[in-house]
Amino acid sequence: MMNDRQLDKLLELRKKTVLRFSKDEKKFAEEFFAKIDPPAPHRFPFLRCAAILLILIGVAAAFCLPLLRQPHLNWNKYNKISEAVRLFGGDAAVIFFDNELITGEREAAGVPSNLVTISLWTGTQKLDLSLACSDNDSIYLDDGIYSGDVVVSRPDATTLVLDLELKIDGKMVRTVIPAVRRVGNRYEADIIS
């Protein structure tokens, strides 16, 4: 057992001793709490990225779907025939055989408001035919290479029927072609003769 004198001596010794810690309080607290609750490892946010990607796909689809629903039209071939009608007026018949403009006579008195493009296959040769006509029209051509008649009739609201009886480079072409409305007054047909 210790007496009072020995206890006082021990306390005195203890007061003289300076305690030195290797770390200050702040650093010790950081390490201590880091060992208790380690930070979560850095993860790639897959769910967030997937959600953003789905939103972007949805927005892109919203903009692209209306474009896909519109029928594909080659506006250049319609522009050249409408310009020819504007230049020659409504009385003359204007027909393009590929890129060659042929004029003729029309029997109908109305302005040719329908623009028709036809891809006509005669054997192995393809001939693109563009013309302007009214609903019930008759066109007569008398050119050195192209001559004959084109009779146009309308069986319903979305179809024009063209009865072709043409002589092209000395070869006779007789066929009936239904041209289907694409947009407005623009009609197209692709036929093998």
MDTraj code that builds the backbone (N, CA, C; nanometers):
import mdtraj as md
import numpy as np

residues = "MET MET ASN ASP ARG GLN LEU ASP LYS LEU LEU GLU LEU ARG LYS LYS THR VAL LEU ARG PHE SER LYS ASP GLU LYS LYS PHE ALA GLU GLU PHE PHE ALA LYS ILE ASP PRO PRO ALA PRO HIS ARG PHE PRO PHE LEU ARG CYS ALA ALA ILE LEU LEU ILE LEU ILE GLY VAL ALA ALA ALA PHE CYS LEU PRO LEU LEU ARG GLN PRO HIS LEU ASN TRP ASN LYS TYR ASN LYS ILE SER GLU ALA VAL ARG LEU PHE GLY GLY ASP ALA ALA VAL ILE PHE PHE ASP ASN GLU LEU ILE THR GLY GLU ARG GLU ALA ALA GLY VAL PRO SER ASN LEU VAL THR ILE SER LEU TRP THR GLY THR GLN LYS LEU ASP LEU SER LEU ALA CYS SER ASP ASN ASP SER ILE TYR LEU ASP ASP GLY ILE TYR SER GLY ASP VAL VAL VAL SER ARG PRO ASP ALA THR THR LEU VAL LEU ASP LEU GLU LEU LYS ILE ASP GLY LYS MET VAL ARG THR VAL ILE PRO ALA VAL ARG ARG VAL GLY ASN ARG TYR GLU ALA ASP ILE ILE SER".split()
xyz = np.array([
    [0.0794, -0.1168, 0.0000],
    [0.0000, 0.0000, 0.0000],
    [0.0856, 0.1258, 0.0000],
    [0.0254, 0.2286, -0.0531],
    [0.1002, 0.3525, -0.0646],
    [0.0569, 0.4491, 0.0434],
    [0.1529, 0.5172, 0.0919],
    [0.1164, 0.6188, 0.1882],
    [0.0956, 0.7508, 0.1155],
    [0.0612, 0.8512, 0.1911],
    [0.0271, 0.9806, 0.1295],
    [0.1506, 1.0453, 0.0665],
    [0.2602, 1.0283, 0.1305],
    [0.3814, 1.0885, 0.0787],
    [0.4193, 1.0267, -0.0563],
    [0.4119, 0.9002, -0.0702],
    [0.4459, 0.8329, -0.1947],
    [0.3451, 0.8703, -0.3054],
    [0.2232, 0.8842, -0.2667],
    [0.1199, 0.9218, -0.3620],
    [0.1439, 1.0633, -0.4116],
    [0.1820, 1.1533, -0.3235],
    [0.2092, 1.2911, -0.3644],
    [0.3299, 1.2947, -0.4582],
    [0.4264, 1.2159, -0.4279],
    [0.5465, 1.2102, -0.5096],
    [0.5111, 1.1587, -0.6505],
    [0.4295, 1.0605, -0.6578],
    [0.3872, 1.0038, -0.7860],
    [0.3050, 1.1058, -0.8654],
    [0.2208, 1.1778, -0.7985],
    [0.1391, 1.2805, -0.8659],
    [0.2294, 1.3935, -0.9155],
    [0.3265, 1.4292, -0.8357],
    [0.4194, 1.5345, -0.8739],
    [0.4961, 1.4904, -0.9995],
    [0.5390, 1.3692, -1.0029],
    [0.6107, 1.3151, -1.1168],
    [0.5196, 1.3157, -1.2416],
    [0.4036, 1.2834, -1.2194],
    [0.3059, 1.2778, -1.3294],
    [0.2812, 1.4166, -1.3877],
    [0.2770, 1.5190, -1.3046],
    [0.2531, 1.6559, -1.3510],
    [0.3718, 1.7065, -1.4319],
    [0.4886, 1.6639, -1.3998],
    [0.6073, 1.7106, -1.4697],
    [0.6204, 1.6437, -1.6074],
    [0.5640, 1.5304, -1.6236],
    [0.5727, 1.4601, -1.7509],
    [0.4838, 1.5304, -1.8548],
    [0.5393, 1.5535, -1.9710],
    [0.4652, 1.6169, -2.0806],
    [0.4230, 1.5062, -2.1777],
    [0.2985, 1.5049, -2.2013],
    [0.2465, 1.4053, -2.2958],
    [0.2523, 1.4619, -2.4375],
    [0.3061, 1.3856, -2.5278],
    [0.3142, 1.4270, -2.6677],
    [0.2478, 1.3176, -2.7524],
    [0.1512, 1.3630, -2.8274],
    [0.0820, 1.2711, -2.9187],
    [0.1411, 1.2883, -3.0587],
    [0.1456, 1.1797, -3.1314],
    [0.2034, 1.1852, -3.2667],
    [0.1110, 1.2588, -3.3647],
    [-0.0169, 1.2715, -3.3315],
    [-0.1138, 1.3386, -3.4200],
    [-0.1914, 1.4404, -3.3383],
    [-0.2332, 1.5461, -3.4077],
    [-0.3185, 1.6420, -3.3386],
    [-0.4612, 1.5889, -3.3346],
    [-0.5477, 1.6581, -3.2644],
    [-0.6845, 1.6102, -3.2426],
    [-0.7645, 1.5974, -3.3727],
    [-0.7487, 1.6940, -3.4611],
    [-0.8257, 1.6947, -3.5857],
    [-0.7868, 1.5756, -3.6734],
    [-0.6575, 1.5518, -3.6885],
    [-0.6109, 1.4416, -3.7714],
    [-0.6519, 1.3081, -3.7107],
    [-0.6416, 1.2993, -3.5767],
    [-0.6809, 1.1774, -3.5083],
    [-0.8295, 1.1483, -3.5292],
    [-0.9135, 1.2533, -3.5211],
    [-1.0583, 1.2369, -3.5380],
    [-1.0908, 1.1917, -3.6808],
    [-1.0229, 1.2492, -3.7808],
    [-1.0474, 1.2095, -3.9204],
    [-1.0140, 1.0622, -3.9425],
    [-0.8981, 1.0197, -3.8932],
    [-0.8593, 0.8800, -3.9111],
    [-0.9520, 0.7863, -3.8354],
    [-0.9916, 0.8284, -3.7152],
    [-1.0786, 0.7448, -3.6331],
    [-1.2139, 0.7235, -3.7025],
    [-1.2741, 0.8329, -3.7498],
    [-1.4054, 0.8205, -3.8147],
    [-1.3961, 0.7540, -3.9518],
    [-1.2821, 0.7662, -4.0184],
    [-1.2623, 0.6976, -4.1456],
    [-1.2569, 0.5470, -4.1247],
    [-1.1974, 0.5037, -4.0126],
    [-1.1917, 0.3600, -3.9838],
    [-1.3295, 0.3076, -3.9447],
    [-1.4076, 0.3877, -3.8766],
    [-1.5411, 0.3455, -3.8342],
    [-1.6369, 0.3400, -3.9533],
    [-1.6421, 0.4458, -4.0350],
    [-1.7356, 0.4553, -4.1481],
    [-1.6573, 0.4904, -4.2738],
    [-1.6024, 0.3900, -4.3439],
    [-1.5243, 0.4213, -4.4642],
    [-1.6148, 0.4779, -4.5740],
    [-1.5638, 0.5695, -4.6591],
    [-1.6472, 0.6261, -4.7665],
    [-1.6813, 0.5190, -4.8703],
    [-1.7993, 0.5355, -4.9286],
    [-1.8440, 0.4393, -5.0309],
    [-1.7521, 0.4506, -5.1520],
    [-1.7188, 0.3383, -5.2132],
    [-1.6328, 0.3456, -5.3323],
    [-1.7047, 0.4200, -5.4443],
    [-1.6305, 0.4928, -5.5254],
    [-1.6875, 0.5706, -5.6361],
    [-1.7410, 0.4748, -5.7430],
    [-1.8708, 0.4855, -5.7712],
    [-1.9353, 0.3986, -5.8697],
    [-1.9856, 0.4821, -5.9868],
    [-1.9846, 0.4203, -6.1053],
    [-2.0387, 0.4855, -6.2235],
    [-2.1915, 0.4853, -6.2135],
    [-2.2560, 0.5984, -6.2305],
    [-2.4024, 0.6060, -6.2146],
    [-2.4773, 0.5473, -6.3352],
    [-2.4834, 0.4146, -6.3435],
    [-2.5458, 0.3481, -6.4584],
    [-2.6934, 0.3847, -6.4730],
    [-2.7654, 0.3872, -6.3634],
    [-2.9086, 0.4157, -6.3735],
    [-2.9344, 0.5567, -6.4238],
    [-2.8552, 0.6527, -6.3748],
    [-2.8732, 0.7902, -6.4214],
    [-2.8421, 0.8018, -6.5695],
    [-2.7326, 0.7398, -6.6112],
    [-2.6945, 0.7455, -6.7535],
    [-2.7983, 0.6750, -6.8410],
    [-2.8502, 0.5635, -6.7959],
    [-2.9524, 0.4922, -6.8724],
    [-3.0790, 0.5763, -6.8846],
    [-3.1180, 0.6430, -6.7774],
    [-3.2370, 0.7285, -6.7813],
    [-3.2170, 0.8456, -6.8769],
    [-3.1006, 0.9068, -6.8740],
    [-3.0721, 1.0192, -6.9640],
    [-3.0718, 0.9714, -7.1090],
    [-3.0136, 0.8548, -7.1346],
    [-3.0112, 0.7997, -7.2694],
    [-3.1532, 0.7713, -7.3206],
    [-3.2379, 0.7157, -7.2367],
    [-3.3767, 0.6901, -7.2773],
    [-3.4516, 0.8195, -7.3076],
    [-3.4267, 0.9216, -7.2298],
    [-3.4915, 1.0511, -7.2536],
    [-3.4446, 1.1083, -7.3870],
    [-3.3138, 1.1006, -7.4144],
    [-3.2614, 1.1517, -7.5413],
    [-3.3165, 1.0740, -7.6609],
    [-3.3282, 0.9425, -7.6483],
    [-3.3857, 0.8615, -7.7561],
    [-3.5318, 0.8992, -7.7789],
    [-3.6047, 0.9220, -7.6702],
    [-3.7450, 0.9624, -7.6826],
    [-3.7609, 1.0963, -7.7525],
    [-3.6763, 1.1925, -7.7176],
    [-3.6828, 1.3252, -7.7808],
    [-3.6464, 1.3139, -7.9290],
    [-3.5424, 1.2368, -7.9602],
    [-3.5033, 1.2192, -8.1001],
    [-3.6143, 1.1512, -8.1797],
    [-3.6782, 1.0517, -8.1202],
    [-3.7880, 0.9825, -8.1886],
    [-3.9060, 1.0771, -8.2113],
    [-3.9327, 1.1637, -8.1147],
    [-4.0432, 1.2583, -8.1296],
    [-4.0196, 1.3529, -8.2472],
    [-3.8935, 1.3883, -8.2715],
    [-3.8638, 1.4758, -8.3844],
    [-3.8558, 1.4002, -8.5167],
    [-3.8123, 1.2744, -8.5150],
    [-3.7894, 1.2001, -8.6390],
    [-3.9137, 1.1288, -8.6915],
    [-4.0044, 1.0857, -8.6057],
    [-4.1213, 1.0106, -8.6512],
    [-4.2091, 1.0880, -8.7494],
    [-4.2371, 1.2167, -8.7255],
    [-4.3179, 1.2878, -8.8261],
    [-4.2495, 1.2931, -8.9625],
    [-4.1169, 1.2988, -8.9646],
    [-4.0455, 1.3007, -9.0924],
    [-4.0558, 1.1671, -9.1642],
    [-4.0585, 1.0576, -9.0871],
    [-4.0684, 0.9255, -9.1479],
    [-4.2077, 0.8981, -9.2023],
    [-4.3077, 0.9615, -9.1457],
    [-4.4458, 0.9384, -9.1904],
    [-4.4774, 1.0072, -9.3220],
    [-4.4027, 1.1132, -9.3556],
    [-4.4282, 1.1839, -9.4807],
    [-4.3801, 1.0993, -9.5971],
    [-4.4590, 1.0898, -9.7014],
    [-4.4132, 1.0132, -9.8173],
    [-4.2916, 1.0795, -9.8808],
    [-4.2026, 0.9961, -9.9286],
    [-4.0808, 1.0470, -9.9915],
    [-4.1131, 1.0945, -10.1326],
    [-4.0818, 1.2181, -10.1589],
    [-4.1048, 1.2740, -10.2915],
    [-3.9769, 1.3384, -10.3417],
    [-3.9519, 1.3212, -10.4683],
    [-3.8396, 1.3895, -10.5293],
    [-3.8942, 1.5225, -10.5816],
    [-3.8735, 1.6279, -10.5037],
    [-3.9346, 1.7562, -10.5373],
    [-3.8722, 1.8177, -10.6624],
    [-3.7523, 1.7801, -10.6998],
    [-3.6894, 1.8381, -10.8179],
    [-3.7673, 1.8052, -10.9440],
    [-3.8140, 1.6817, -10.9578],
    [-3.8874, 1.6477, -11.0789],
    [-4.0220, 1.7193, -11.0840],
    [-4.0833, 1.7471, -10.9698],
    [-4.2085, 1.8227, -10.9696],
    [-4.1828, 1.9712, -10.9963],
    [-4.0704, 2.0209, -10.9473],
    [-4.0374, 2.1620, -10.9695],
    [-4.0163, 2.1915, -11.1173],
    [-3.9479, 2.1016, -11.1879],
    [-3.9209, 2.1313, -11.3285],
    [-4.0495, 2.1296, -11.4113],
    [-4.1431, 2.0400, -11.3812],
    [-4.2677, 2.0378, -11.4585],
    [-4.3567, 2.1570, -11.4228],
    [-4.3599, 2.1959, -11.2953],
    [-4.4421, 2.3125, -11.2582],
    [-4.3836, 2.4415, -11.3157],
    [-4.2509, 2.4514, -11.3247],
    [-4.1888, 2.5683, -11.3877],
    [-4.2188, 2.5726, -11.5370],
    [-4.2188, 2.4566, -11.6011],
    [-4.2509, 2.4514, -11.7444],
    [-4.3951, 2.4962, -11.7681],
    [-4.4879, 2.4554, -11.6823],
    [-4.6282, 2.4984, -11.6950],
    [-4.6379, 2.6487, -11.6745],
    [-4.5643, 2.6999, -11.5776],
    [-4.5668, 2.8441, -11.5518],
    [-4.5138, 2.9218, -11.6730],
    [-4.4081, 2.8700, -11.7382],
    [-4.3494, 2.9396, -11.8520],
    [-4.4348, 2.9294, -11.9778],
    [-4.4907, 2.8114, -12.0051],
    [-4.5675, 2.7916, -12.1290],
    [-4.7151, 2.8246, -12.1135],
    [-4.7632, 2.8384, -11.9918],
    [-4.9039, 2.8687, -11.9703],
    [-4.9878, 2.7422, -11.9673],
    [-5.1163, 2.7569, -11.9395],
    [-5.2057, 2.6427, -11.9251],
    [-5.2554, 2.5832, -12.0549],
    [-5.2384, 2.6542, -12.1676],
    [-5.2916, 2.6040, -12.2943],
    [-5.2037, 2.4965, -12.3573],
    [-5.0734, 2.5064, -12.3401],
    [-4.9811, 2.4111, -12.4016],
    [-4.9622, 2.2906, -12.3099],
    [-4.9449, 2.1750, -12.3714],
    [-4.9129, 2.0541, -12.2960],
    [-4.7613, 2.0483, -12.2819],
    [-4.7146, 2.0252, -12.1590],
    [-4.5706, 2.0127, -12.1367],
    [-4.5436, 1.8758, -12.0761],
    [-4.4506, 1.8027, -12.1389],
    [-4.4142, 1.6690, -12.0929],
    [-4.2619, 1.6581, -12.0980],
    [-4.2052, 1.6030, -11.9924],
    [-4.0626, 1.5735, -11.9907],
    [-4.0445, 1.4237, -12.0127],
    [-3.9660, 1.3879, -12.1133],
    [-3.9192, 1.2512, -12.1317],
    [-3.7749, 1.2528, -12.0837],
    [-3.7505, 1.1920, -11.9669],
    [-3.6237, 1.2061, -11.8945],
    [-3.6024, 1.3561, -11.8722],
    [-3.5030, 1.4180, -11.9312],
    [-3.4814, 1.5616, -11.9112],
    [-3.5119, 1.6427, -12.0365],
    [-3.5752, 1.5798, -12.1341],
    [-3.6073, 1.6476, -12.2591],
    [-3.7518, 1.6978, -12.2557],
    [-3.7680, 1.8276, -12.2734],
    [-3.9005, 1.8900, -12.2703],
    [-3.9661, 1.8807, -12.4073],
    [-4.0886, 1.8278, -12.4103],
    [-4.1692, 1.8187, -12.5324],
    [-4.2989, 1.8949, -12.5073],
    [-4.3363, 1.9775, -12.6019],
    [-4.4637, 2.0488, -12.5903],
    [-4.5620, 1.9897, -12.6899],
    [-4.6896, 2.0044, -12.6572],
    [-4.7948, 1.9518, -12.7431],
    [-4.9218, 2.0316, -12.7232],
    [-5.0311, 1.9709, -12.7646],
    [-5.1609, 2.0368, -12.7542],
    [-5.2461, 1.9671, -12.6493],
    [-5.3275, 2.0466, -12.5783],
    [-5.4213, 1.9930, -12.4801],
    [-5.5620, 2.0220, -12.5267],
    [-5.6542, 1.9298, -12.4988],
    [-5.7940, 1.9527, -12.5318],
    [-5.8698, 2.0175, -12.4174],
    [-5.8291, 1.9918, -12.2935],
    [-5.8995, 2.0491, -12.1783],
    [-5.8693, 2.1979, -12.1684],
    [-5.9701, 2.2730, -12.1256],
    [-5.9540, 2.4177, -12.1170],
    [-5.8984, 2.4610, -11.9820],
    [-5.9101, 2.3771, -11.8796],
    [-5.8667, 2.4145, -11.7456],
    [-5.7154, 2.4146, -11.7310],
    [-5.6704, 2.4823, -11.6296],
    [-5.5276, 2.4887, -11.5998],
    [-5.4813, 2.3500, -11.5552],
    [-5.3688, 2.3016, -11.6059],
    [-5.3200, 2.1691, -11.5643],
    [-5.2672, 2.1734, -11.4204],
    [-5.3501, 2.1309, -11.3265],
    [-5.3148, 2.1434, -11.1848],
    [-5.2500, 2.0182, -11.1265],
    [-5.2575, 1.9048, -11.1968],
    [-5.1992, 1.7795, -11.1465],
    [-5.0603, 1.7601, -11.2062],
    [-4.9643, 1.7272, -11.1211],
    [-4.8277, 1.6999, -11.1651],
    [-4.8028, 1.5505, -11.1482],
    [-4.7665, 1.4834, -11.2568],
    [-4.7531, 1.3374, -11.2577],
    [-4.6112, 1.3010, -11.3000],
    [-4.5505, 1.2072, -11.2254],
    [-4.4211, 1.1516, -11.2649],
    [-4.4363, 1.0008, -11.2741],
    [-4.3829, 0.9445, -11.3830],
    [-4.3960, 0.8015, -11.4090],
    [-4.2586, 0.7468, -11.4467],
    [-4.2222, 0.6348, -11.3868],
    [-4.1040, 0.5604, -11.4309],
    [-4.1556, 0.4470, -11.5179],
    [-4.1334, 0.4575, -11.6454],
    [-4.1864, 0.3623, -11.7429],
    [-4.0720, 0.2745, -11.7920],
    [-4.0868, 0.1440, -11.7711],
    [-3.9856, 0.0484, -11.8154],
    [-4.0331, -0.0134, -11.9450],
    [-3.9614, 0.0103, -12.0533],
    [-3.9939, -0.0499, -12.1820],
    [-3.8814, -0.1474, -12.2144],
    [-3.9046, -0.2735, -12.1819],
    [-3.7990, -0.3740, -12.1993],
    [-3.6913, -0.3534, -12.0942],
    [-3.5709, -0.3230, -12.1382],
    [-3.4603, -0.2994, -12.0442],
    [-3.4332, -0.1511, -12.0269],
    [-3.5034, -0.0669, -12.0979],
    [-3.4814, 0.0765, -12.0932],
    [-3.5817, 0.1427, -11.9983],
    [-3.5311, 0.2305, -11.9118],
    [-3.6179, 0.3057, -11.8201],
    [-3.6365, 0.4456, -11.8763],
    [-3.7607, 0.4916, -11.8742],
    [-3.7932, 0.6245, -11.9225],
    [-3.8725, 0.6962, -11.8143],
    [-3.8202, 0.8104, -11.7695],
    [-3.8921, 0.8909, -11.6711],
    [-3.9767, 0.9921, -11.7463],
    [-4.1056, 0.9887, -11.7176],
    [-4.2027, 1.0733, -11.7852],
    [-4.2658, 1.1643, -11.6805],
    [-4.2636, 1.2953, -11.7034],
    [-4.3274, 1.3925, -11.6146],
    [-4.4202, 1.4797, -11.6977],
    [-4.5413, 1.5009, -11.6451],
    [-4.6352, 1.5846, -11.7186],
    [-4.7285, 1.6562, -11.6225],
    [-4.7895, 1.7617, -11.6771],
    [-4.8906, 1.8370, -11.6037],
    [-5.0217, 1.8203, -11.6783],
    [-5.1297, 1.7944, -11.6041],
    [-5.2587, 1.7708, -11.6685],
    [-5.3706, 1.8114, -11.5733],
    [-5.4911, 1.8202, -11.6275],
    [-5.6087, 1.8406, -11.5428],
    [-5.6724, 1.7031, -11.5195],
    [-5.7838, 1.6986, -11.4467],
    [-5.8446, 1.5705, -11.4108],
    [-5.8862, 1.4879, -11.5333],
    [-5.9493, 1.5487, -11.6286],
    [-5.9901, 1.4809, -11.7525],
    [-5.9278, 1.5587, -11.8670],
    [-5.8204, 1.5047, -11.9178],
    [-5.7407, 1.5787, -12.0152],
    [-5.6997, 1.4853, -12.1284],
    [-5.6730, 1.5441, -12.2427],
    [-5.6222, 1.4687, -12.3566],
    [-5.5066, 1.5500, -12.4148],
    [-5.3909, 1.4848, -12.4260],
    [-5.2705, 1.5530, -12.4727],
    [-5.2252, 1.4865, -12.6016],
    [-5.1934, 1.5709, -12.7003],
    [-5.1469, 1.5202, -12.8286],
    [-5.0050, 1.5721, -12.8525],
    [-4.9127, 1.4788, -12.8849],
    [-4.7730, 1.5130, -12.9113],
    [-4.7404, 1.4785, -13.0557],
    [-4.6666, 1.5651, -13.1226],
    [-4.6200, 1.5364, -13.2578],
    [-4.4794, 1.5924, -13.2706],
    [-4.3835, 1.5162, -13.2187],
    [-4.2424, 1.5520, -13.2221],
    [-4.1718, 1.4448, -13.3023],
    [-4.0536, 1.4701, -13.3510],
    [-3.9824, 1.3715, -13.4317],
    [-3.9561, 1.2415, -13.3571],
    [-3.9148, 1.2480, -13.2308],
    [-3.8812, 1.1284, -13.1533],
    [-4.0021, 1.0777, -13.0758],
    [-4.0810, 1.1699, -13.0221],
    [-4.1958, 1.1336, -12.9390],
    [-4.3232, 1.1841, -13.0052],
    [-4.4187, 1.0945, -13.0260],
    [-4.5475, 1.1353, -13.0807],
    [-4.6545, 1.0411, -13.0274],
    [-4.7783, 1.0889, -13.0291],
    [-4.8887, 1.0065, -12.9830],
    [-4.9826, 1.0817, -12.8920],
    [-5.0652, 1.0027, -12.8192],
    [-5.1686, 1.0600, -12.7333],
    [-5.1528, 1.0115, -12.5896],
    [-5.1900, 1.1010, -12.4970],
    [-5.1994, 1.0672, -12.3546],
    [-5.3379, 1.1135, -12.3102],
    [-5.4208, 1.0188, -12.2689],
    [-5.5551, 1.0511, -12.2220],
    [-5.5573, 1.0293, -12.0708],
    [-5.5994, 1.1331, -11.9976],
    [-5.6002, 1.1298, -11.8508],
    [-5.7438, 1.1297, -11.8022],
    [-5.7742, 1.0406, -11.7070],
    [-5.9070, 1.0397, -11.6446],
    [-5.8901, 1.0145, -11.4955],
    [-5.9906, 1.0548, -11.4195],
    [-5.9858, 1.0398, -11.2742],
    [-6.0944, 0.9421, -11.2297],
    [-6.0564, 0.8195, -11.1850],
    [-6.1573, 0.7246, -11.1382],
    [-6.1988, 0.7493, -10.9926],
    [-6.1082, 0.8022, -10.9107],
    [-6.1429, 0.8344, -10.7716],
    [-6.0585, 0.9524, -10.7253],
    [-6.0737, 0.9892, -10.5982],
    [-6.0096, 1.1103, -10.5471],
    [-5.8578, 1.1008, -10.5358],
    [-5.8020, 0.9801, -10.5299],
    [-5.6580, 0.9663, -10.5085],
    [-5.5842, 0.9039, -10.6262],
    [-5.6512, 0.8828, -10.7382],
    [-5.5876, 0.8145, -10.8508],
    [-5.6179, 0.8871, -10.9817],
    [-5.5166, 0.8961, -11.0654],
    [-5.5334, 0.9390, -11.2045],
    [-5.4933, 0.8209, -11.2925],
    [-5.5688, 0.7970, -11.3987],
    [-5.5350, 0.6898, -11.4921],
    [-5.4896, 0.7542, -11.6216],
    [-5.3695, 0.7152, -11.6665],
    [-5.3141, 0.7669, -11.7905],
    [-5.3155, 0.6555, -11.8949],
    [-5.3800, 0.6816, -12.0062],
    [-5.3848, 0.5869, -12.1179],
    [-5.2842, 0.6386, -12.2204],
    [-5.1687, 0.5696, -12.2286],
    [-5.0605, 0.6133, -12.3169],
    [-5.0641, 0.5355, -12.4476],
    [-5.0547, 0.6079, -12.5547],
    [-5.0381, 0.5485, -12.6869],
    [-4.9333, 0.6349, -12.7567],
    [-4.8062, 0.6005, -12.7299],
    [-4.6950, 0.6832, -12.7752],
    [-4.6014, 0.6053, -12.8661],
    [-4.5394, 0.6797, -12.9558],
    [-4.4348, 0.6240, -13.0396],
    [-4.3049, 0.6911, -12.9935],
    [-4.2137, 0.6072, -12.9377],
    [-4.0885, 0.6579, -12.8834],
    [-3.9748, 0.5953, -12.9627],
    [-3.8995, 0.6792, -13.0351],
    [-3.7892, 0.6305, -13.1202],
    [-3.8350, 0.5195, -13.2148],
    [-3.9525, 0.5334, -13.2708],
    [-4.0024, 0.4336, -13.3647],
    [-4.0653, 0.3125, -13.2985],
    [-4.0617, 0.3024, -13.1690],
    [-4.1193, 0.1881, -13.0967],
    [-4.2536, 0.2309, -13.0373],
    [-4.3565, 0.1528, -13.0596],
    [-4.4907, 0.1851, -13.0108],
    [-4.5070, 0.1368, -12.8667],
    [-4.5547, 0.2255, -12.7800],
    [-4.5817, 0.1923, -12.6399],
    [-4.7291, 0.2194, -12.6147],
    [-4.8022, 0.1114, -12.5800],
    [-4.9441, 0.1244, -12.5452],
    [-4.9623, 0.0655, -12.4078],
    [-5.0080, 0.1475, -12.3132],
    [-5.0281, 0.1000, -12.1764],
    [-5.1235, 0.1927, -12.1019],
    [-5.1816, 0.1386, -11.9975],
    [-5.2681, 0.2163, -11.9077],
    [-5.1978, 0.2175, -11.7726],
    [-5.1770, 0.3373, -11.7178],
    [-5.0993, 0.3531, -11.5948],
    [-5.1834, 0.4226, -11.4889],
    [-5.2052, 0.3566, -11.3736],
    [-5.2686, 0.4271, -11.2620],
    [-5.1610, 0.5023, -11.1822],
    [-5.1787, 0.6309, -11.1659],
    [-5.0859, 0.7130, -11.0882],
    [-5.1547, 0.7482, -10.9559],
    [-5.0859, 0.7232, -10.8468],
    [-5.1430, 0.7405, -10.7129],
    [-5.0958, 0.8728, -10.6530],
    [-5.1884, 0.9405, -10.5831],
    [-5.1558, 1.0681, -10.5204],
    [-5.0574, 1.0447, -10.4062],
    [-4.9527, 1.1269, -10.4014],
    [-4.8556, 1.1221, -10.2913],
    [-4.8838, 1.2339, -10.1917],
    [-4.8829, 1.3555, -10.2372],
    [-4.9124, 1.4707, -10.1525],
    [-4.9758, 1.5770, -10.2402],
    [-5.0844, 1.6363, -10.1932],
    [-5.1481, 1.7448, -10.2674],
    [-5.1873, 1.7015, -10.4071],
    [-5.1337, 1.7714, -10.5073],
    [-5.1665, 1.7399, -10.6470],
    [-5.0500, 1.6699, -10.7176],
    [-4.9672, 1.5994, -10.6424],
    [-4.8516, 1.5277, -10.6982],
    [-4.8806, 1.3774, -10.7025],
    [-4.8618, 1.3193, -10.8188],
    [-4.8929, 1.1780, -10.8423],
    [-4.7689, 1.1064, -10.8923],
    [-4.7569, 0.9767, -10.8590],
    [-4.6430, 0.8961, -10.9024],
    [-4.6902, 0.7582, -10.9465],
    [-4.6115, 0.6991, -11.0376],
    [-4.6366, 0.5615, -11.0806],
    [-4.5046, 0.5015, -11.1271],
    [-4.4893, 0.3722, -11.1065],
    [-4.3735, 0.2967, -11.1522],
    [-4.4281, 0.1723, -11.2195],
    [-4.4111, 0.1609, -11.3499],
    [-4.4768, 0.0529, -11.4232],
    [-4.3833, -0.0060, -11.5275],
    [-4.4038, -0.1338, -11.5549],
    [-4.3299, -0.2037, -11.6605],
    [-4.4256, -0.2196, -11.7778],
    [-4.3810, -0.1747, -11.8930],
    [-4.4665, -0.1809, -12.0123],
    [-4.4271, -0.2992, -12.0974],
])
top = md.Topology()
chain = top.add_chain()
for i, resn in enumerate(residues, 1):
    res = top.add_residue(resn, chain, resSeq=i)
    for name in ("N", "CA", "C"):
        top.add_atom(name, md.element.get_by_symbol(name[0]), res)
traj = md.Trajectory(xyz[None], top)
